[in-house]
C-alpha cells in the first residue's frame, strides 16, 4: 500500500494521530473556559502554554500546582529552570509571572512579566485549577 503525500492525506494522518493520543490520556479538569481569568490566560500565556497535556513553546500547565520547576515530562527545559527547583504554588507563580527572569535567572521564557496584579492573580487562580482528574 502506497501512502499519499498530499496535504489532505497528511492532515488526515495528523488528525488520526491526535485522536488516538487524546483517547489514551487521563481526563483533565479545567476551570471554566469562560470568564476574565480564562481570557487573561489566553492572551498572556496561551500563545506559548497549553491547558492540555501537549507542550507548545513552553510546557503544558496542567498540574503545575505543586510541581517542581523543570520537571514536566517531555519538555526540554533550560538548565536554569531545572536548577531553580521552584515548587509551584500560587505565591511562587505570582512572583514568577511578575518577573520571570528575576525568579529564575537564565530561563528560556522570554516573557517580560505582567505588571497588572489583578490579572496576575486571575491567571494564577486559573492555572492552579488545571489538574488531572
N, C-alpha and C positions, 0 to 999 in steps of 0.2 A: 504494500500500500504506500503510495507516494503522498507526503504531506504537502499541502498547498502553502505557498509563501505569500498569499495575498493578504492585504491589510485586514480584510474581513475574517479570514481564517485565523490570523494571528490574534485578533481581538476576541474571537470565539474561544480560542485556546486559553487566553488570559482570563476571560470571564469564567470558564470552566474550572481553571486552577484556583481562582479566588473563591468560588462557591465551595469547592472541595476543602479548601483551607478553613473557611469560616464554619463549615459544618463540623470540623474537628476541634474547634476551640471552645473553652468553657464560656458559659453565659457571663455577660458583663452587666454590671449595674451602673447606670449613668444618671446623673441628675437630669432633670427635665431639660430638653433642648430649647425650651422657650425661656424667655426672661433676659434680664440685663446681664446676669453673670455669664450665661452661655454666650451671649453676644460679645461681651468683653473678652472672653476666652478666644472666641473665633477670630476676632480682629487682632488681638495682641499675640496670641500663642498658636492659634490654629494653622497659620501658614507653615509652621515647622513641626508641630507636635500633634499627634493623633489622640483621639479618645477611644481607640480600639486597640487591638493587640499589635497592629503593624507599626513599624517605625517610619518616620519620614526623615527630614534633615536632622531632626532631633528625635530623642526616644519617645515612645508612647508614654503617656502619663497615667495610664491605667494602673492602679495600685501603688501610686507614688507615696501616699501617706504611710510612713513607717519604713519605707525602703531606704537603703543607703545609697548615696550618690555613686554613679558609675557602675551599677550592678544590674540594670535591666537586661535580661538575657537577649542576645542577638544584636545589641547596639555597640558600635565602636566608639567608645568614649575617649575623650582626651585624657592624657596622663594626669593632668591637673584635677579633673573631676573624679577620677578613680582615687587619687591620693587624698582628696579633700575629706572623704569618708563622712559626709554630712548625712545624718539621719533626718530625712524629710518629714516635717510636720508643719502645721500652719505657721508657726513663728519663723522657722528656717526658710520656708518657701517665700514668705512675705519679704524677708531680708534679701533673699536671692533675687526676687523679681524687681526689687528696688535698685539693686546694683550687683548684677551677676559677677562682674569682674572683681569686685571688692570681696565678695564672699568666697569665690573660687578663682583666685588669680590664675590666668593661663587657660581658662575654659575656652572651648571652641565656640561657645554660644556667643554670637555677635550682637545679641540684643542689648541695647544700651541701658535698659532699666525703665521702669514705669514709675513716674513721679506721683501720679494720682493715687492717693492712699485708698480711697473708696473703691476704685477699680481693682487695685491690687487685692484688697480683701475679698472682693466679689470673685475674682479669678481663683484665689486660694481656696475659698469655700467650694467653688465648683470643682476644681481638680482634686481636692482631698476627698470628694464624694465619688470619684471614679474608682471602682473596685471590681474585683472578681466576685461573682456570687457563688 
